[in-house]
Amino acid sequence: MYGVINYSVKTLVLEKFGQDTWTRICAEAGVEDDDFKFHEYHPDGQTVSLVLAASKVLGVEADQVLEIYGEYFLKFLEDEAMDKILHIMGSNLADFLDNLDWLHQHLRGTWQDALFPHFRREVRGDGDVDLYYQSGRGSLLAPFIKGLLSAIADKLYHTPVEIKILEVSDKGAQFHIHFVPQDTVEGDTHKQAAQAKNETSSAGQENHDAASRGAAALQAAGLPMDFFLSQWPFFVLMNEDMTLIAAGPSLTQKVPSAVPGA
């Protein structure tokens, strides 16, 4: 993994537990305490050693360490001014989840040796979401993903959710994203939760279906969707009647009225 990961683990420990705790974790992990240059590649084993050492020193399970780290990682990106791209990922949580592969395709230009995962979203009949996560690292980082998505739903989209890891395998994991029931939220937050769920399950599904149709059309023209999105995030795709079929994630975030059928 790139040094930015180990560096952010270090800043988390320093902020919450102090230098002495970080020194003990490094000693337990057999890792030299350095600044972990952002673009320097480190073996996955080094990061795993830090997580296991943190688990032992702090007295918590390794999965809990990763989940706490995931929740913290959004703050780290904000502190380092690396979060701007997250704000053009869509107007609701569904858009964000559908654009995760586009995000990683974009980041690949900078982090060329990174092992990026693949995500696929499916909407349940009750409006909840199943998110399928595939990675060359298997389910190793599933708790981290859970923590990070929880923070993004809360901080970026003000959408109260509960996320559970349903299944894990050597290929990845399956998450269940449950939207907090309306009767458990009061006042304005109640209205926000209802609106967020409606947007996610209806408008989000429309965008997902449109993207699928757009992908088929682009592939028929010899252009893979991931390549197209990486090059033209503000694209529009229309049929012969000038009806909008699909639009890029950056465009729909800036122009909410750019919906299929317009």
N, C-alpha and C positions, 0 to 999 in steps of 0.2 A: 504494500500500500504506500501511497505517497506520504511524505513527511507531514503534510498538513493534517492528516488523521492523528498521528502521534502527538503533534504539537497541540491540537485541540484537546486531546485527552489530558495533556499536561496542564493546559490553562484551566480545565474543569477542576482538576484536583487542587491546583493552587488557589483558585477562587473559593472553593467550598471547604477545603481541609487544611491548606497551608503548605509551606515549603517542607516542613519536617515529614509530613505524610507522603509527599511526592518523593522525597529522598528514600524513604523506607520502601516505597513501591518499586523504585528503580533498582534498589539493592536486591529485593526479593525476585525481581524479574531478570536480574543479571544484565540490565540495560544501562548503558552510560547516559547520564543526565546531560543532554545537550538541547539545542534549540530546534532540532528537527526541521531542516530547511523544507519549505513548502513543496518544491518541485523535485526533491530528492526521493528516489524510490527506496523503500525499506521492505525487507521480507515480511510476509504476513505473520510469520511466527513471532516476530518482535512485538507486533501489536497484540497478538493473542497472549503473549507472556505478560504484557503490561496489564491487560484486562484480568487475567488470572491472579496476578500479584495484587491488584487493587481489590479483587474479591476477598483474598486472604487477609490483607491488611485492614480493610474496612469491615470485614465480618459480614458480607452480604453475598448472595449468589451471583455468579458471573452473568447470568441473564439479566439480573436486576441492574448490574453495573452498566451493561450495554444499553438497557432501556433508559436509564438516567442520562447516559451519554447522548443518546439520540434526542432526548428532550432538550438537552443543553446545546446541541450542535446548531440549532437554528439561531440561538443567541450568539454563538461564536461567529457564524456567517454574518450576522448583522454588525457585530463589533468590528469585524475585519472588512466591512463594506463589500462583502461578497454575496449579498442576498438580493441584489437588484433584479437578477434574471428571474427570481422566484415570483416577482410581482407582475410578470407578463405571462404567467402560466395559465391564466383563465380567470373568469369572474366568479367561479364557485369551485368547491372541492372536487366535483366530478371532472371539470375541465382540467384541473391540476393533475389528477390521477391519470387521465387520458394522455396528458402531454409529458409524462415522466420519461418515456423513451426518447421523445424529441429533445428534452433537456440533456439527456446523457449523450445523444448524438452531437449536440452542440458542444458539450464539454470535452468531447473526444479530441477536438482540435487543439486543446490546451494540454489535456492530460492523456497523452497518446498511449501510454502503457497501462492505463487504468483498466480494471476488469469490471465493466459496467453491467448491471443487471437488466432484466427485462420485466415489464409489468403488464398485466392485463386485467381490466376491470369488468365485472359482470354485475348487473343490477338484479336484486331479488324482487319477488312480487310485492314485498312490503316496503320497498324503497331502500332497504339496506343494501350494502355492497359487499361482494366477495372480490378480494384483490389477490391475484396470483402473481407470485414473485419467483423468478427464475434467476439463478446465479451460479457462476462457476465455483463459488465458495459454499454452495449448498445453503443450508439454513443458518450458517454461522452468525450472520448479521441480522437475522430476523427480529430479535428484540430491539436492536438499534433502529430498524425501520419502523417498528411499532411506536417507539418513543418519538422519533422525528415526525412521523405523520400526525401523531396526537398533538404535538406542538404546532405544526403547520395549520391543522384544522382549527385550533384554538386561536392562535395569534394572527394568522393571515386571513382566515375566513370567518372567524367568530362563530364557528359551527361546533356545538357540543357533541362529541362522539365517544363511543367506547370501542376500543379495538382489541380483538382477541386473535391469537395465533391458533388456527384450527388444526393445521397439519404441517409437519416438517418432513423433509426428505433430503437426500443427497443432491437434489436438483433445486431446492428452494423451499418455499413455504406458501401457505394459503392463509390470508387474513380475512376476518369478518369485521366490517366496519358498521357498527350499529349507531344510528342517530338517536340521541336521547329522546324518549317519549315526551310528547308535548305536556302531559299533565304533571311532569316532574320539574318543569321550568316555569318560573313566575314572571309576571309583568312584561317588560319590554323584551327580556331574554326569551320568554315564551314565544313571542311573535317572531323574533329573530330565528329561533330554532325551527319553527314551522316553515318560515320562508326559505331558510337554507335547505331544509329537506326537500321542499317542493322544487326548488331550483335544481338541486342535485339530481333528483330522480326523474324530472321531466325535461327541463332544458338541457341538463347534462346528457341524458339519454339521446335526445335529438342530435346533439353535437357528435356523440359517439357514433350514432347510426350514419350521420352525414359523413363523418370521417371515413367510415368503412366504405361508403359508396364512392367517396372521393379517391380512396386508395385504389379501389378496383379500376376506376377510370384512368388514374395515373399509371398504374401498372400496365394497363392495356396500351398506353402510349409509350411504354418503355421507361417510365420514371418511377422508381420505388418511393413510397411515401416518406420513409425516414430521410432519404436524401433530399427530397423536395422540401420538407419542413426545415431541414437544417440550412437550406439556401434561401428560402423565401417564406419566412414566418408570417408575412403579411399577405399571402396569396389569396386570391378569390378564384373559385371554380364554378363556372356557369354552363348550363346546357344550351342547346340551340335556340331555346325560347328566352334566353337571358334570365333564367331562374337560378338563383344561387343554390348550389349543391353543397359546397363546403367552403370554409374560410380558414386561414391560418390562425394559430392560437394567439398571436400578438394582436391581430386585427380584431378578433372577437372580444378580446379583453378591453380594447380601446373603444370599439363600436359595438355595444351589446345588441343593437338592432340587426347586425349582420348574421341572421339566422337562416337555416335552410328554408327554401321556399320564398325568400324575399326577392 
